[in-house]
Amino acid sequence: MKIGIFTEAYLPLISGVVTSVVNLKEGLEALGHEVYIITPKAPKQKIENDPYVIRLPGIIIPRKSLKGFRLVPWVRRHLKKIKTLNLDMIHIHTEFSMGILGLAAVKKYKIPSVYTLHTSYQDYTHYVSKTLTYFVPNTTKVLAGLINNHYTKKCDMTVVPTKKIYDKMIRLKHDGRFTIIPSGIDLKPFYKETYTSEMVKNLKDKLGIKEDEFIAIIVARIAKEKSIKDLVDAFIEFHKAYQKSKFIIIGDGPDKAALDKIIENNHAKDYIQTLGFIKHSEVGLYYQVADVFLNASTTETQGLTYVEALAASLPIIVRYDEVFDSFVEDGVNGIFFNKTSELVSHLKRIQEQPEILKTLSKNARDSVLPYSKDTYARSMLKLYEELILENQLKIINKKLK
């Protein structure tokens, strides 16, 4: 089967969407299929060595929050190039220029299509227009919802990663059909046995971590919707009682400078470290130096970093959200909190009762086995085959009429 994946974000960019696309590509290829990535040219990249990655020239988007992304204008001029690929299936992972190109190819060449909804834009209107979000929030949310609805309506099937997003699409009365397929990841780079004790010790030395210190970690884009400030506030309070503790923040984003200022103003730089961007291929090692993973976001569509942390046998302490119902069990492999004060209490409790952390850690890894790259690829392939057959039957029925 020849599959075309249309995405605005691809390597060397790093994001949840990129991780999902890369794992899907590799998983489908391992099953013997041809997978083409249609995406904008990467920043500072002149040559693409992978013949299955088709880079289209684009223009820089002048927004700090979209640094590294490119917008491809007049996308329909690339339709002939898409035709030469003889695709059996089009899978769209974006709502912008590459998504427009994907839909144009679907319509022109009558190719079955799938749309994966990675972002529900009602939760991200502040990136589109802070002014409109402030003055007419409801109108802005409606307009944002139309972005998603355009694709759910035009594609044969929309894939969402969790029941939370499925229920939201139904509640918002989006057009089209929906199915739940969790995104998969390559779990092995996060397993403890992937790394030697010497590798872990060397990283601890580099980060100034002592053997008797308790370490919390988060891997996330530093942006408003991630609520990282709540974690910082909680850890500052927790550190007053347990000074042999540190909080490591991995990631970059539009709010990093503001977060660094908050940490500095609270004289917390000695025990709260913002490391900025770390290559995804190296992140698995960073999980090994930690005792627990923290997060306070309630806007995740799936939360792949949570899966990564659990694969690394890290218990997670996270603000409750429906998205976790499928893979986090409170008190078994993680702990939920709602208020920041509750997070402080949970951190203190696992210091006073270390057996809790041991139990959570023991259960963490097995809880995410259903999120493997292989399972993801096989589930998506089954959907492709069903839609291709459905499309063929439609053509036959049309000819018989």
Wavefront OBJ file of the C-alpha trace (Angstrom):
o trace
v 0.000 0.000 0.000
v 1.182 3.549 -0.756
v 0.311 6.001 1.996
v 0.768 9.772 1.915
v 1.061 11.542 5.275
v 0.485 15.303 5.061
v 1.919 17.176 8.035
v 3.066 20.709 8.846
v 5.523 19.388 11.434
v 8.233 16.835 10.788
v 11.842 16.168 11.697
v 14.054 17.933 12.660
v 11.218 19.729 14.503
v 10.243 18.046 17.768
v 6.655 17.855 19.011
v 3.951 15.358 19.912
v 2.685 15.481 16.313
v 6.165 14.780 14.929
v 6.606 11.842 17.314
v 3.238 10.424 16.272
v 3.987 10.801 12.540
v 7.493 9.325 12.787
v 6.265 6.312 14.728
v 3.405 5.742 12.313
v 5.753 5.955 9.320
v 8.259 3.543 10.843
v 5.534 1.164 12.021
v 3.855 0.999 8.600
v 7.193 0.573 6.841
v 8.032 -2.335 9.148
v 4.794 -3.949 7.939
v 5.988 -3.632 4.330
v 4.192 -0.489 3.127
v 5.461 2.627 1.330
v 4.955 5.795 3.325
v 5.513 9.273 1.898
v 5.766 12.335 4.137
v 4.565 15.532 2.452
v 5.736 18.477 4.535
v 7.306 21.972 4.283
v 11.052 22.363 3.954
v 12.769 22.300 7.308
v 14.545 25.407 8.650
v 18.195 25.568 7.493
v 17.858 22.246 5.659
v 18.984 22.414 2.035
v 18.986 18.720 1.115
v 16.531 15.947 2.046
v 18.226 12.555 1.914
v 15.108 10.437 2.434
v 13.379 9.890 -0.966
v 10.123 9.224 0.870
v 10.098 12.680 2.480
v 8.842 15.320 0.053
v 9.743 18.845 1.171
v 7.820 21.772 -0.278
v 9.158 25.363 -0.156
v 7.409 27.575 2.369
v 7.602 30.942 4.073
v 8.491 31.765 7.665
v 5.558 32.362 10.021
v 6.352 35.563 11.989
v 5.098 34.308 15.353
v 7.324 33.286 18.240
v 4.963 30.460 19.176
v 5.354 28.953 15.675
v 9.121 29.231 15.394
v 10.514 26.669 12.968
v 7.256 26.174 11.074
v 6.774 27.086 7.406
v 3.583 27.969 5.531
v 3.413 26.723 1.937
v 1.458 29.154 -0.302
v -0.546 28.194 -3.407
v -0.441 24.526 -2.488
v -2.540 23.317 -5.415
v 0.411 23.892 -7.720
v 1.920 20.777 -6.106
v -0.988 18.488 -7.007
v 0.786 17.003 -10.037
v 3.651 15.973 -7.789
v 1.175 14.217 -5.488
v -0.430 12.450 -8.467
v 2.904 10.846 -9.427
v 3.009 9.058 -6.062
v -0.073 6.932 -6.965
v -1.276 6.982 -3.363
v -3.790 4.445 -2.068
v -4.494 6.442 1.109
v -4.087 10.018 2.253
v -3.607 10.650 5.977
v -3.799 14.300 7.064
v -2.169 15.391 10.349
v -2.595 19.161 10.046
v -5.216 21.817 9.384
v -3.067 24.300 7.487
v -1.166 24.407 4.195
v -0.322 20.694 4.001
v -3.854 19.858 5.105
v -5.277 22.021 2.325
v -3.033 20.213 -0.167
v -4.129 16.853 1.209
v -7.817 17.697 0.874
v -7.265 19.007 -2.670
v -5.609 15.696 -3.627
v -8.441 13.723 -1.998
v -11.025 15.618 -4.035
v -9.161 15.649 -7.366
v -7.895 12.059 -7.392
v -10.718 10.389 -5.383
v -8.336 8.929 -2.805
v -9.704 7.601 0.530
v -8.669 9.803 3.450
v -8.079 9.847 7.183
v -7.666 12.919 9.367
v -5.963 12.669 12.752
v -7.105 15.407 15.105
v -4.072 16.276 17.203
v -5.282 19.679 18.388
v -8.738 20.833 19.409
v -8.349 24.512 18.539
v -10.959 25.732 21.015
v -8.239 25.309 23.675
v -5.599 27.256 21.726
v -7.366 30.432 20.564
v -4.790 32.606 22.370
v -2.247 31.599 19.733
v -4.503 32.788 16.931
v -5.537 36.120 18.437
v -5.117 37.224 22.049
v -7.328 40.256 21.381
v -10.268 38.247 20.035
v -9.831 35.632 22.762
v -10.037 38.365 25.409
v -12.976 40.376 24.010
v -15.114 37.732 22.281
v -13.984 34.361 23.669
v -17.110 32.433 22.696
v -17.075 33.681 19.107
v -13.374 32.910 18.863
v -13.955 29.343 20.098
v -16.685 28.834 17.496
v -14.384 30.064 14.732
v -11.588 27.840 16.021
v -13.936 24.858 16.006
v -14.699 25.449 12.337
v -11.047 24.729 11.549
v -11.357 21.190 12.897
v -14.844 20.702 11.475
v -13.676 21.458 7.934
v -11.469 18.359 8.062
v -13.795 16.064 10.020
v -16.437 16.795 7.379
v -14.251 16.338 4.290
v -12.303 13.195 5.287
v -13.702 9.676 5.301
v -12.752 9.128 8.939
v -11.346 11.209 11.769
v -9.001 9.524 14.227
v -8.881 10.831 17.790
v -6.488 9.432 20.418
v -8.809 9.231 23.431
v -12.438 8.923 24.458
v -12.179 12.426 25.940
v -11.615 13.922 22.487
v -14.186 11.600 20.896
v -16.847 12.766 23.374
v -15.837 16.387 22.813
v -16.251 16.088 19.038
v -19.725 14.595 19.511
v -20.649 17.251 22.084
v -19.527 20.025 19.730
v -21.535 18.383 16.914
v -18.639 18.166 14.496
v -19.546 16.634 11.146
v -18.116 13.336 9.955
v -17.239 9.967 11.455
v -14.862 9.335 14.339
v -12.847 6.445 15.723
v -10.441 6.141 18.639
v -6.877 4.981 17.911
v -4.256 5.963 20.510
v -0.981 7.225 19.062
v 1.860 4.806 19.611
v 5.483 5.387 20.484
v 8.685 3.368 20.433
v 8.813 2.394 24.102
v 12.299 0.840 24.168
v 14.287 4.130 24.315
v 12.561 4.835 27.645
v 13.138 1.484 29.341
v 15.628 1.459 32.224
v 17.685 -1.394 30.759
v 18.435 0.729 27.684
v 20.932 2.688 29.779
v 23.889 1.657 31.900
v 24.275 2.816 35.484
v 27.387 4.698 34.361
v 25.376 6.673 31.759
v 22.822 7.640 34.409
v 25.530 8.613 36.920
v 27.334 10.753 34.337
v 24.134 12.663 33.576
v 23.434 13.144 37.278
v 26.938 14.542 37.729
v 26.413 16.860 34.764
v 23.154 18.147 36.278
v 24.598 18.416 39.780
v 22.263 15.785 41.207
v 23.381 14.056 44.405
v 22.518 10.418 45.091
v 20.276 11.229 48.075
v 18.218 13.900 46.272
v 14.598 13.458 45.229
v 14.107 14.474 41.578
v 10.903 15.498 39.808
v 10.825 16.050 36.051
v 8.561 17.378 33.311
v 9.071 17.186 29.548
v 6.769 19.668 27.851
v 6.445 22.692 25.626
v 6.690 25.727 27.895
v 3.465 27.480 27.051
v 0.440 28.895 28.844
v -1.809 25.843 28.412
v 0.734 23.530 30.106
v 0.283 25.315 33.479
v 3.941 24.757 34.397
v 3.867 27.756 36.735
v 1.500 25.770 38.989
v 4.115 23.023 39.246
v 6.838 25.548 40.038
v 4.704 27.148 42.762
v 3.993 23.735 44.281
v 7.613 22.618 44.171
v 8.822 25.819 45.831
v 6.426 25.106 48.696
v 7.430 21.425 48.845
v 11.144 22.305 48.841
v 10.734 24.262 52.054
v 10.056 20.966 53.854
v 12.329 18.705 51.744
v 15.417 20.606 50.681
v 17.137 17.538 49.231
v 14.981 17.834 46.134
v 15.165 19.254 42.637
v 12.755 19.874 39.779
v 14.010 19.497 36.197
v 12.045 21.174 33.395
v 12.856 19.995 29.855
v 11.422 21.891 26.905
v 11.244 25.239 25.193
v 8.423 27.502 24.147
v 7.014 31.035 24.151
v 6.711 31.239 27.957
v 10.184 29.992 28.886
v 11.625 33.464 29.567
v 8.692 34.345 31.820
v 9.005 31.043 33.689
v 12.753 31.587 34.204
v 11.950 35.011 35.671
v 9.456 33.512 38.138
v 12.046 30.947 39.261
v 14.699 33.649 39.639
v 12.379 35.963 41.584
v 11.646 33.108 44.014
v 15.371 32.401 44.471
v 14.732 28.844 43.253
v 17.372 28.522 40.516
v 19.506 26.214 42.676
v 16.814 23.536 42.801
v 14.557 24.219 39.768
v 16.431 23.813 36.489
v 15.024 24.735 33.077
v 17.187 22.856 30.590
v 15.492 24.074 27.431
v 15.354 21.915 24.321
v 16.839 18.408 24.565
v 17.044 16.124 21.525
v 14.240 13.571 21.623
v 16.790 10.788 21.132
v 18.358 11.833 24.460
v 15.203 12.407 26.502
v 14.920 8.734 27.499
v 18.139 9.026 29.516
v 16.899 12.139 31.327
v 13.864 10.256 32.607
v 16.266 7.814 34.333
v 17.614 10.451 36.729
v 14.143 11.259 38.093
v 11.906 9.741 40.756
v 8.596 11.140 39.566
v 7.034 12.903 36.555
v 4.846 15.973 37.123
v 2.325 17.719 34.883
v -0.572 20.108 35.390
v -1.958 20.464 31.858
v -5.622 19.759 31.094
v -5.453 20.434 27.341
v -3.735 17.232 26.203
v -5.302 15.205 23.415
v -3.309 12.173 24.546
v -0.130 13.109 26.379
v 2.704 11.107 24.826
v 5.269 12.358 27.346
v 3.157 10.787 30.109
v 3.394 7.459 28.263
v 7.163 7.930 27.880
v 7.555 8.572 31.612
v 5.528 5.492 32.551
v 7.568 3.388 30.101
v 10.634 4.622 32.031
v 8.990 3.206 35.200
v 8.382 6.739 36.489
v 5.231 7.241 38.540
v 3.318 10.294 37.383
v 1.625 12.902 39.542
v -0.678 14.852 37.254
v -3.667 17.138 37.367
v -6.704 14.982 36.674
v -8.074 15.034 33.158
v -10.316 12.587 31.303
v -7.518 11.918 28.829
v -5.775 9.778 31.471
v -8.695 7.448 32.155
v -7.410 4.899 29.648
v -3.891 4.474 31.043
v -3.513 6.063 34.493
v -5.046 4.478 37.577
v -4.943 6.635 40.679
v -2.868 4.950 43.361
v -1.705 2.166 41.010
v 0.696 3.764 38.512
v 0.133 7.431 39.265
v -1.546 10.009 41.488
v -4.084 12.649 40.480
v -4.407 16.130 41.907
v -6.668 19.087 41.161
v -5.422 21.997 43.259
v -1.783 23.027 43.566
v -1.983 22.515 47.335
v -2.922 18.874 46.698
v 0.233 18.384 44.653
v 2.323 19.679 47.560
v 0.586 17.216 49.897
v 1.170 14.287 47.522
v 4.872 15.100 47.194
v 5.228 15.274 50.978
v 3.327 11.996 51.414
v 5.571 9.990 49.091
v 8.588 11.317 51.007
v 7.108 10.153 54.289
v 5.896 6.831 52.810
v 8.496 5.757 50.200
v 6.763 2.396 49.680
v 4.034 4.295 47.771
v 6.571 5.405 45.172
v 7.956 1.855 44.876
v 4.488 0.427 44.193
v 3.662 3.081 41.603
v 7.009 2.579 39.878
v 6.550 -1.201 39.749
v 3.206 -0.836 37.936
v 4.155 2.028 35.620
v 5.848 0.262 32.713
v 3.277 -2.476 32.049
v 0.452 0.074 32.052
v 1.537 1.561 28.695
v 2.275 -1.588 26.681
v -0.885 -0.986 24.534
v 0.751 2.241 23.307
v 3.559 0.555 21.371
v 4.496 1.699 17.867
v 3.578 -1.702 16.410
v 0.065 -1.673 17.892
v -0.498 1.851 16.559
v 0.599 0.952 13.016
v -1.490 -2.225 12.876
v -4.611 -0.427 14.109
v -4.173 2.341 11.544
v -3.514 -0.147 8.736
v -6.750 -1.975 9.543
v -8.628 1.325 9.260
v -6.949 2.125 5.913
v -7.968 -1.269 4.497
v -11.569 -0.791 5.612
v -11.801 2.662 4.022
v -10.186 1.529 0.762
v -12.687 -1.335 0.488
v -15.518 1.047 1.306
v -14.339 3.429 -1.405
v -14.128 0.617 -3.967
v -17.686 -0.468 -3.176
v -18.893 3.101 -3.645
v -17.302 3.221 -7.106
v -18.866 -0.105 -8.079
v -22.309 0.973 -6.862
v -21.996 4.235 -8.766
v -21.233 2.382 -11.991
v -24.193 0.047 -11.480
v -26.670 2.917 -11.136
l 1 2 3 4 5 6 7 8 9 10 11 12 13 14 15 16 17 18 19 20 21 22 23 24 25 26 27 28 29 30 31 32 33 34 35 36 37 38 39 40 41 42 43 44 45 46 47 48 49 50 51 52 53 54 55 56 57 58 59 60 61 62 63 64 65 66 67 68 69 70 71 72 73 74 75 76 77 78 79 80 81 82 83 84 85 86 87 88 89 90 91 92 93 94 95 96 97 98 99 100 101 102 103 104 105 106 107 108 109 110 111 112 113 114 115 116 117 118 119 120 121 122 123 124 125 126 127 128 129 130 131 132 133 134 135 136 137 138 139 140 141 142 143 144 145 146 147 148 149 150 151 152 153 154 155 156 157 158 159 160 161 162 163 164 165 166 167 168 169 170 171 172 173 174 175 176 177 178 179 180 181 182 183 184 185 186 187 188 189 190 191 192 193 194 195 196 197 198 199 200 201 202 203 204 205 206 207 208 209 210 211 212 213 214 215 216 217 218 219 220 221 222 223 224 225 226 227 228 229 230 231 232 233 234 235 236 237 238 239 240 241 242 243 244 245 246 247 248 249 250 251 252 253 254 255 256 257 258 259 260 261 262 263 264 265 266 267 268 269 270 271 272 273 274 275 276 277 278 279 280 281 282 283 284 285 286 287 288 289 290 291 292 293 294 295 296 297 298 299 300 301 302 303 304 305 306 307 308 309 310 311 312 313 314 315 316 317 318 319 320 321 322 323 324 325 326 327 328 329 330 331 332 333 334 335 336 337 338 339 340 341 342 343 344 345 346 347 348 349 350 351 352 353 354 355 356 357 358 359 360 361 362 363 364 365 366 367 368 369 370 371 372 373 374 375 376 377 378 379 380 381 382 383 384 385 386 387 388 389 390 391 392 393 394 395 396 397 398 399 400 401
